Amino acid sequence: MERVWLNSYEPGVPSDISEPEEVLPQLLEKSAQKFANNTAAVFMGGRLTYQELNALADRFAAVLSSLGFGLGSRVAIHLPNSPQFVFCYYGALRAGCTVIPCNPLYVEREMEYQLNDSGAETIITLSRFYPMIRRIKERSSLKTIITTNIKEYFAGHMRLLYTLAKEKKEGDRVEIQQGDFWLQDLLNQNASSPVPRPEITPQTDACFLYTGGTTGVSKGAVLSHRNLVANVYQCSAWITDLQEGKEVTLSVLPFFHSYGMTASMNFPVSTGGTMVLLPRFDLKMVLKLIDKEKPSLFPGVPTIYVAINNHPEIEKHNLGHIRVCLSGAAPLPVEVQSTFEKLTGGRLVEAYGLSETSPAALINPVYGKRKAGSIGVPIPSTYAKVVDADDPTQEMPVGESGELAIKGPQVMKGYHNMPEQNKEAIIDGWFRTGDMAQMDEDGFFFIVDRKKDMIIAGGFNIYPREIEEVLYGHEKISEAAVVGVPDEYRGETIKAFIVLKEGQTLTEEEVIEYCSQNLTKYKVPRSVEFRSELPKTMVGKILRRVLLEEEKAKQGQGQEKAEDKEKDE
């Protein structure tokens, strides 16, 4: 097919990349050879060089081998951004294992499903989560639990302060049961053990990345070493002024998420750059680290940039070192982009990707032509087209809407244990995204709607069906529907509509509390509306679309009243 978007590429960006020959752990190994004494990771005042990080990955590979895990074994990593996540990730891959990144915010029900679906045999978890994982073990395929304390790689004084003031309060001081292990003990015991070198090829499974599903069932996207390495190469080619061994990346995007894994970990590791690790987004800490570490690269989501733009004392912080920021996971408002660029003097461009595409697929040119509201153009070696949603073999004309389909070396192998879904999702190598889009005459793509009933709140993909399943589990609830209501800060916020069983009473606070016990925080509805009935089709299907249209109309009326009041005043 003709790639009209190549005309919009910046000088120096290739139309294609070379087929990856390396596997992921080689990215770390090469940087350790080339930039041995460069700082690889900064975490709570502590620092690790590439030589040290690579040695820890070797030791963890030896740990897994000593426990009987190797090629094809599935290893869950249940950690926030931290040095432990990084070296356990590369160490597990070096041992030939497949990594299952897990969201540290998941509640017990969500973790149990993911561990069982993936067939994870061992897990590395944080000490504060150990009691939950221990409860799950008997109901899962887990054979081994390895536990680590968040403080292990803090700077000395920070570690002491944490031990005295916070460790017990945060739940990190635990006793583990016989048969389970402390990570540090295993690393020390295997300090001189031989490092396993199994036969890993670019086609070997590297990760199962779990994504939400419209049916409420989370799906594991199977990504090979080829998929993930190719995406690193594609991103490297896109930033034309990239300086190997010199870039500093503010790594606040979570590594368990495909975006954070590639943009905030694999990418900086492959270029010998420094990762400034944050276990969670905290604006005060982000600004403090920007001042101290002077990051040049800052991948994020719109809500992060909004928070920085709106900080009342932002002029007191030095943002001038930030040069390139990719924004993903949700639409980037033009005013957010322009304000942030004025503050930093750098470039903030919108990108598009999915877990199934490792994730980057389309990005706006960093220094070249870009278009407001566009998700950009396909990156090197990537093809995109707009197809008829009902007949994906038919391509839509320029300017007309249809489903966005993507093809390239970063497209997943398929969903784990879902052969029927794979037949629908990937046709002749083309992945059907479920997003409705248009392409203009220059090859820029625009998302116009979502085929899936997905909510994007604060950069997180949330599927209504999962929340509705939890609500339906409440003994007093008869019917439930969940929609994403437009929200200035989060992009969308979750609202639940509920019909109670006859004679029952329930408050908004009680519903939210119930959801908090069964869902990750960002999936919990922010508001609840009780109704006597919900809009439905003739066959009884609840019409979320009608509810959403009603909410948008309310917001529009509210805006009109506010404007009328302002005129009167």
SEKE-873476 format. One record per residue (C-alpha): residue in three letters; z, y, x. Coordinates in steps of 0.1 Angstrom, whole numbers, padded with zeros to 4 digits. Layout:
# SEKE-873476
    r     zz     yy     xx
  ALA      Z      Y      X
...
***
This chain:
# SEKE-873476
    r     zz     yy     xx
  MET   0000   0000   0000
  GLU  -0006   0036   0011
  ARG   0026   0052   0024
  VAL   0020   0088   0015
  TRP   0056   0097   0025
  LEU   0047   0092   0062
  ASN   0032   0127   0061
  SER   0067   0140   0054
  TYR   0083   0123   0084
  GLU   0096   0146   0112
  PRO   0078   0144   0146
  GLY   0093   0116   0166
  VAL   0102   0094   0136
  PRO   0082   0061   0138
  SER   0065   0046   0107
  ASP   0080   0012   0116
  ILE   0107  -0003   0138
  SER   0105  -0034   0160
  GLU   0116  -0066   0144
  PRO   0153  -0070   0154
  GLU   0159  -0097   0180
  GLU   0196  -0090   0185
  VAL   0225  -0101   0163
  LEU   0254  -0078   0154
  PRO   0279  -0087   0181
  GLN   0253  -0079   0207
  LEU   0254  -0043   0196
  LEU   0290  -0041   0207
  GLU   0284  -0062   0238
  LYS   0255  -0039   0249
  SER   0276  -0007   0244
  ALA   0305  -0023   0263
  GLN   0281  -0029   0293
  LYS   0265   0005   0291
  PHE   0294   0027   0281
  ALA   0324   0006   0292
  ASN   0349   0036   0296
  ASN   0337   0056   0266
  THR   0362   0060   0238
  ALA   0350   0036   0211
  ALA   0378   0042   0185
  VAL   0405   0068   0178
  PHE   0432   0058   0154
  MET   0465   0076   0147
  GLY   0466   0090   0183
  GLY   0457   0057   0199
  ARG   0424   0052   0218
  LEU   0403   0021   0227
  THR   0374   0021   0251
  TYR   0343   0000   0245
  GLN   0354  -0024   0272
  GLU   0388  -0029   0255
  LEU   0372  -0032   0220
  ASN   0347  -0058   0232
  ALA   0375  -0078   0249
  LEU   0395  -0078   0216
  ALA   0365  -0091   0198
  ASP   0361  -0119   0223
  ARG   0397  -0128   0219
  PHE   0395  -0129   0182
  ALA   0364  -0151   0184
  ALA   0385  -0174   0205
  VAL   0413  -0173   0180
  LEU   0390  -0184   0152
  SER   0375  -0212   0173
  SER   0411  -0224   0182
  LEU   0419  -0226   0145
  GLY   0387  -0247   0138
  PHE   0365  -0219   0123
  GLY   0330  -0215   0136
  LEU   0293  -0213   0126
  GLY   0291  -0209   0089
  SER   0328  -0205   0083
  ARG   0337  -0177   0059
  VAL   0362  -0151   0071
  ALA   0376  -0125   0047
  ILE   0386  -0091   0062
  HIS   0411  -0074   0039
  LEU   0419  -0043   0059
  PRO   0414  -0005   0057
  ASN   0395   0013   0085
  SER   0414   0004   0117
  PRO   0408  -0010   0151
  GLN   0418  -0044   0137
  PHE   0389  -0043   0112
  VAL   0364  -0035   0139
  PHE   0373  -0061   0164
  CYS   0379  -0088   0138
  TYR   0345  -0081   0123
  TYR   0326  -0084   0155
  GLY   0348  -0112   0167
  ALA   0342  -0133   0136
  LEU   0305  -0127   0139
  ARG   0306  -0137   0175
  ALA   0322  -0169   0165
  GLY   0293  -0176   0142
  CYS   0313  -0169   0110
  THR   0302  -0151   0079
  VAL   0323  -0120   0071
  ILE   0336  -0113   0036
  PRO   0348  -0076   0036
  CYS   0374  -0071   0008
  ASN   0385  -0039  -0008
  PRO   0422  -0032   0002
  LEU   0427  -0015  -0032
  TYR   0418  -0046  -0051
  VAL   0445  -0061  -0074
  GLU   0454  -0098  -0074
  ARG   0429  -0108  -0101
  GLU   0400  -0091  -0083
  MET   0409  -0106  -0049
  GLU   0413  -0141  -0063
  TYR   0378  -0140  -0078
  GLN   0361  -0127  -0046
  LEU   0379  -0152  -0024
  ASN   0370  -0181  -0046
  ASP   0334  -0170  -0052
  SER   0328  -0165  -0015
  GLY   0346  -0197  -0004
  ALA   0365  -0178   0022
  GLU   0386  -0202   0044
  THR   0406  -0177   0063
  ILE   0417  -0140   0057
  ILE   0429  -0112   0079
  THR   0451  -0090   0058
  LEU   0476  -0062   0061
  SER   0513  -0070   0061
  ARG   0518  -0050   0029
  PHE   0493  -0072   0011
  TYR   0506  -0104   0025
  PRO   0528  -0113  -0005
  MET   0498  -0110  -0029
  ILE   0475  -0131  -0006
  ARG   0502  -0157  -0003
  ARG   0504  -0160  -0041
  ILE   0466  -0164  -0043
  LYS   0464  -0190  -0015
  GLU   0472  -0219  -0037
  ARG   0446  -0209  -0062
  SER   0418  -0204  -0037
  SER   0398  -0220  -0009
  LEU   0420  -0202   0018
  LYS   0433  -0224   0046
  THR   0447  -0198   0069
  ILE   0463  -0163   0065
  ILE   0464  -0140   0095
  THR   0485  -0109   0090
  THR   0485  -0076   0110
  ASN   0507  -0045   0107
  ILE   0488  -0012   0104
  LYS   0508   0003   0132
  GLU   0496  -0021   0160
  TYR   0471   0003   0175
  PHE   0489   0036   0168
  ALA   0497   0057   0198
  GLY   0532   0048   0212
  HIS   0551   0077   0197
  MET   0533   0074   0164
  ARG   0541   0037   0163
  LEU   0578   0044   0169
  LEU   0580   0071   0142
  TYR   0562   0047   0117
  THR   0586   0019   0125
  LEU   0616   0041   0119
  ALA   0605   0062   0089
  LYS   0577   0044   0070
  GLU   0573   0007   0078
  LYS   0598  -0006   0053
  LYS   0590   0020   0027
  GLU   0552   0011   0028
  GLY   0560  -0026   0025
  ASP   0547  -0034   0060
  ARG   0579  -0052   0072
  VAL   0575  -0087   0059
  GLU   0585  -0123   0069
  ILE   0555  -0147   0069
  GLN   0557  -0183   0060
  GLN   0553  -0213   0083
  GLY   0516  -0221   0087
  ASP   0505  -0184   0085
  PHE   0501  -0163   0116
  TRP   0505  -0128   0130
  LEU   0473  -0115   0145
  GLN   0489  -0101   0177
  ASP   0506  -0135   0184
  LEU   0472  -0153   0181
  LEU   0455  -0127   0203
  ASN   0481  -0131   0230
  GLN   0480  -0169   0229
  ASN   0442  -0169   0233
  ALA   0439  -0141   0259
  SER   0423  -0164   0284
  SER   0406  -0189   0260
  PRO   0369  -0194   0264
  VAL   0348  -0173   0240
  PRO   0326  -0194   0217
  ARG   0288  -0188   0219
  PRO   0273  -0206   0189
  GLU   0236  -0205   0181
  ILE   0233  -0173   0160
  THR   0199  -0160   0150
  PRO   0188  -0129   0132
  GLN   0184  -0150   0101
  THR   0221  -0162   0102
  ASP   0243  -0150   0073
  ALA   0264  -0121   0086
  CYS   0281  -0108   0055
  PHE   0286  -0114   0018
  LEU   0290  -0078   0004
  TYR   0303  -0078  -0031
  THR   0288  -0054  -0056
  GLY   0296  -0049  -0093
  GLY   0274  -0065  -0120
  THR   0263  -0053  -0154
  THR   0278  -0085  -0168
  GLY   0312  -0077  -0153
  VAL   0307  -0104  -0127
  SER   0309  -0092  -0091
  LYS   0279  -0105  -0070
  GLY   0279  -0113  -0033
  ALA   0248  -0098  -0016
  VAL   0240  -0122   0013
  LEU   0231  -0100   0043
  SER   0218  -0115   0075
  HIS   0222  -0102   0110
  ARG   0185  -0091   0108
  ASN   0192  -0071   0076
  LEU   0221  -0052   0091
  VAL   0207  -0047   0126
  ALA   0174  -0035   0112
  ASN   0192  -0009   0091
  VAL   0210   0004   0122
  TYR   0177   0008   0140
  GLN   0162   0025   0110
  CYS   0190   0050   0108
  SER   0189   0056   0146
  ALA   0152   0064   0143
  TRP   0158   0089   0115
  ILE   0181   0112   0135
  THR   0156   0126   0161
  ASP   0182   0144   0182
  LEU   0206   0114   0185
  GLN   0225   0114   0218
  GLU   0235   0079   0229
  GLY   0270   0077   0243
  LYS   0279   0112   0231
  GLU   0281   0113   0194
  VAL   0315   0114   0176
  THR   0315   0100   0140
  LEU   0342   0108   0115
  SER   0346   0073   0100
  VAL   0363   0079   0067
  LEU   0339   0059   0046
  PRO   0355   0024   0041
  PHE   0341  -0004   0062
  PHE   0344  -0029   0034
  HIS   0316  -0009   0016
  SER   0280  -0013   0028
  TYR   0276   0024   0034
  GLY   0307   0027   0056
  MET   0299  -0006   0074
  THR   0265   0007   0085
  ALA   0269   0045   0088
  SER   0305   0046   0101
  MET   0308   0014   0121
  ASN   0277  -0005   0131
  PHE   0257   0027   0138
  PRO   0282   0044   0161
  VAL   0289   0011   0179
  SER   0252   0005   0185
  THR   0249   0040   0201
  GLY   0281   0039   0222
  GLY   0296   0067   0201
  THR   0332   0074   0192
  MET   0346   0064   0158
  VAL   0374   0085   0145
  LEU   0390   0061   0121
  LEU   0408   0071   0089
  PRO   0423   0044   0067
  ARG   0417   0065   0036
  PHE   0404   0100   0027
  ASP   0432   0126   0031
  LEU   0418   0161   0033
  LYS   0446   0175   0054
  MET   0441   0146   0079
  VAL   0403   0150   0078
  LEU   0405   0187   0087
  LYS   0431   0181   0114
  LEU   0408   0154   0130
  ILE   0377   0177   0127
  ASP   0396   0203   0147
  LYS   0409   0179   0173
  GLU   0381   0153   0178
  LYS   0351   0176   0170
  PRO   0328   0151   0152
  SER   0291   0156   0153
  LEU   0282   0130   0126
  PHE   0300   0129   0093
  PRO   0286   0104   0067
  GLY   0302   0109   0033
  VAL   0300   0112  -0004
  PRO   0296   0144  -0024
  THR   0333   0145  -0035
  ILE   0343   0146   0002
  TYR   0321   0176   0008
  VAL   0332   0193  -0024
  ALA   0369   0189  -0013
  ILE   0361   0205   0021
  ASN   0341   0233   0005
  ASN   0369   0242  -0019
  HIS   0397   0241   0006
  PRO   0414   0275   0003
  GLU   0419   0280   0040
  ILE   0387   0263   0053
  GLU   0378   0293   0075
  LYS   0408   0284   0097
  HIS   0391   0251   0107
  ASN   0364   0247   0133
  LEU   0335   0228   0115
  GLY   0309   0240   0140
  HIS   0305   0207   0158
  ILE   0293   0189   0127
  ARG   0255   0185   0132
  VAL   0243   0157   0108
  CYS   0258   0144   0076
  LEU   0242   0118   0053
  SER   0255   0119   0017
  GLY   0252   0088  -0004
  ALA   0266   0068  -0033
  ALA   0262   0096  -0059
  PRO   0238   0126  -0065
  LEU   0244   0155  -0041
  PRO   0245   0188  -0060
  VAL   0224   0215  -0043
  GLU   0252   0241  -0043
  VAL   0275   0216  -0025
  GLN   0248   0210   0001
  SER   0241   0247   0007
  THR   0278   0256   0009
  PHE   0286   0229   0033
  GLU   0257   0237   0056
  LYS   0268   0274   0057
  LEU   0303   0263   0067
  THR   0292   0240   0095
  GLY   0258   0252   0106
  GLY   0248   0215   0104
  ARG   0225   0195   0081
  LEU   0237   0177   0050
  VAL   0210   0155   0034
  GLU   0210   0131   0005
  ALA   0203   0094   0011
  TYR   0199   0064  -0012
  GLY   0209   0028  -0007
  LEU   0226  -0002  -0022
  SER   0247  -0031  -0009
  GLU   0216  -0052  -0014
  THR   0196  -0030   0011
  SER   0223  -0029   0039
  PRO   0224  -0001   0025
  ALA   0200   0027   0036
  ALA   0166   0027   0020
  LEU   0155   0063   0014
  ILE   0167   0095   0031
  ASN   0157   0131   0031
  PRO   0143   0143   0065
  VAL   0172   0158   0085
  TYR   0154   0187   0099
  GLY   0120   0185   0081
  LYS   0110   0191   0045
  ARG   0134   0181   0018
  LYS   0134   0185  -0019
  ALA   0163   0195  -0041
  GLY   0174   0166  -0063
  SER   0154   0140  -0044
  ILE   0169   0109  -0028
  GLY   0143   0114  -0001
  VAL   0115   0091   0013
  PRO   0115   0055   0025
  ILE   0128   0052   0060
  PRO   0108   0033   0088
  SER   0095  -0002   0079
  THR   0105   0004   0043
  TYR   0083   0004   0012
  ALA   0092   0018  -0022
  LYS   0074   0019  -0055
  VAL   0081   0027  -0092
  VAL   0073  -0002  -0115
  ASP   0072  -0009  -0152
  ALA   0108  -0019  -0161
  ASP   0096  -0046  -0185
  ASP   0067  -0058  -0162
  PRO   0077  -0053  -0125
  THR   0042  -0064  -0114
  GLN   0028  -0032  -0128
  GLU   0031  -0001  -0106
  MET   0036   0033  -0124
  PRO   0014   0063  -0117
  VAL   0027   0092  -0096
  GLY   0051   0113  -0116
  GLU   0059   0087  -0142
  SER   0092   0070  -0147
  GLY   0099   0034  -0140
  GLU   0122   0011  -0121
  LEU   0126   0017  -0084
  ALA   0117  -0013  -0062
  ILE   0122  -0016  -0025
  LYS   0109  -0038   0003
  GLY   0119  -0039   0039
  PRO   0138  -0058   0066
  GLN   0171  -0045   0053
  VAL   0167  -0062   0019
  MET   0192  -0089   0013
  LYS   0185  -0127   0014
  GLY   0198  -0129  -0022
  TYR   0230  -0132  -0042
  HIS   0254  -0159  -0032
  ASN   0252  -0188  -0056
  MET   0231  -0170  -0082
  PRO   0196  -0186  -0082
  GLU   0187  -0173  -0116
  GLN   0197  -0137  -0109
  ASN   0178  -0139  -0076
  LYS   0146  -0148  -0094
  GLU   0149  -0116  -0114
  ALA   0162  -0093  -0086
  ILE   0137  -0101  -0059
  ILE   0100  -0106  -0067
  ASP   0076  -0112  -0038
  GLY   0101  -0096  -0014
  TRP   0105  -0065  -0037
  PHE   0141  -0058  -0047
  ARG   0145  -0044  -0082
  THR   0172  -0017  -0079
  GLY   0179  -0012  -0116
  ASP   0176   0025  -0111
  MET   0149   0045  -0130
  ALA   0129   0068  -0108
  GLN   0098   0089  -0103
  MET   0077   0095  -0071
  ASP   0059   0127  -0065
  GLU   0026   0133  -0048
  ASP   0044   0137  -0014
  GLY   0062   0104  -0016
  PHE   0096   0119  -0024
  PHE   0116   0098  -0050
  PHE   0139   0111  -0077
  ILE   0164   0091  -0097
  VAL   0160   0100  -0134
  ASP   0183   0074  -0150
  ARG   0201   0042  -0146
  LYS   0188   0010  -0161
  LYS   0222  -0006  -0155
  ASP   0253   0008  -0174
  MET   0268   0019  -0141
  ILE   0293   0047  -0136
  ILE   0295   0065  -0102
  ALA   0329   0081  -0099
  GLY   0338   0096  -0065
  GLY   0311   0076  -0048
  PHE   0323   0043  -0062
  ASN   0300   0021  -0083
  ILE   0319   0011  -0114
  TYR   0306  -0012  -0142
  PRO   0319  -0006  -0177
  ARG   0319  -0043  -0186
  GLU   0346  -0051  -0161
  ILE   0369  -0025  -0175
  GLU   0361  -0035  -0210
  GLU   0370  -0071  -0202
  VAL   0405  -0060  -0191
  LEU   0409  -0038  -0222
  TYR   0399  -0067  -0245
  GLY   0426  -0087  -0228
  HIS   0453  -0064  -0244
  GLU   0468  -0080  -0275
  LYS   0467  -0048  -0295
  ILE   0430  -0039  -0288
  SER   0402  -0050  -0312
  GLU   0372  -0033  -0296
  ALA   0366  -0013  -0265
  ALA   0338   0006  -0248
  VAL   0338   0025  -0215
  VAL   0314   0053  -0204
  GLY   0311   0077  -0175
  VAL   0316   0113  -0186
  PRO   0301   0140  -0165
  ASP   0327   0155  -0141
  GLU   0323   0185  -0118
  TYR   0344   0169  -0090
  ARG   0339   0131  -0092
  GLY   0304   0131  -0105
  GLU   0315   0110  -0134
  THR   0349   0101  -0147
  ILE   0359   0071  -0168
  LYS   0366   0074  -0205
  ALA   0376   0045  -0227
  PHE   0370   0043  -0265
  ILE   0393   0019  -0283
  VAL   0397   0005  -0318
  LEU   0431  -0010  -0324
  LYS   0439  -0041  -0343
  GLU   0451  -0034  -0378
  GLY   0487  -0022  -0380
  GLN   0490  -0018  -0342
  THR   0499   0014  -0323
  LEU   0492   0023  -0287
  THR   0493   0055  -0267
  GLU   0468   0068  -0241
  GLU   0495   0065  -0214
  GLU   0502   0028  -0223
  VAL   0465   0020  -0221
  ILE   0461   0037  -0187
  GLU   0493   0020  -0174
  TYR   0479  -0014  -0186
  CYS   0446  -0008  -0168
  SER   0465   0003  -0136
  GLN   0481  -0032  -0135
  ASN   0448  -0050  -0137
  LEU   0422  -0027  -0120
  THR   0417  -0009  -0087
  LYS   0428   0027  -0091
  TYR   0393   0042  -0091
  LYS   0383   0019  -0121
  VAL   0412   0030  -0143
  PRO   0401   0053  -0172
  ARG   0412   0089  -0169
  SER   0412   0094  -0206
  VAL   0413   0073  -0238
  GLU   0401   0081  -0273
  PHE   0412   0060  -0303
  ARG   0387   0055  -0331
  SER   0385   0036  -0363
  GLU   0351   0022  -0354
  LEU   0325   0023  -0326
  PRO   0288   0030  -0330
  LYS   0267  -0002  -0330
  THR   0232  -0016  -0334
  MET   0221  -0036  -0364
  VAL   0231  -0068  -0345
  GLY   0265  -0055  -0336
  LYS   0260  -0044  -0300
  ILE   0282  -0014  -0292
  LEU   0261   0017  -0283
  ARG   0277   0032  -0252
  ARG   0247   0056  -0250
  VAL   0257   0072  -0283
  LEU   0293   0077  -0271
  LEU   0280   0093  -0239
  GLU   0257   0116  -0258
  GLU   0286   0127  -0281
  GLU   0307   0135  -0250
  LYS   0280   0155  -0234
  ALA   0275   0174  -0266
  LYS   0312   0182  -0267
  GLN   0311   0194  -0231
  GLY   0281   0216  -0239
  GLN   0298   0231  -0269
  GLY   0329   0238  -0248
  GLN   0307   0255  -0222
  GLU   0290   0276  -0249
  LYS   0324   0287  -0264
  ALA   0337   0296  -0229
  GLU   0305   0317  -0222
  ASP   0308   0334  -0256
  LYS   0345   0342  -0249
  GLU   0335   0356  -0216
  LYS   0309   0379  -0232
  ASP   0334   0391  -0258
  GLU   0359   0400  -0231
***
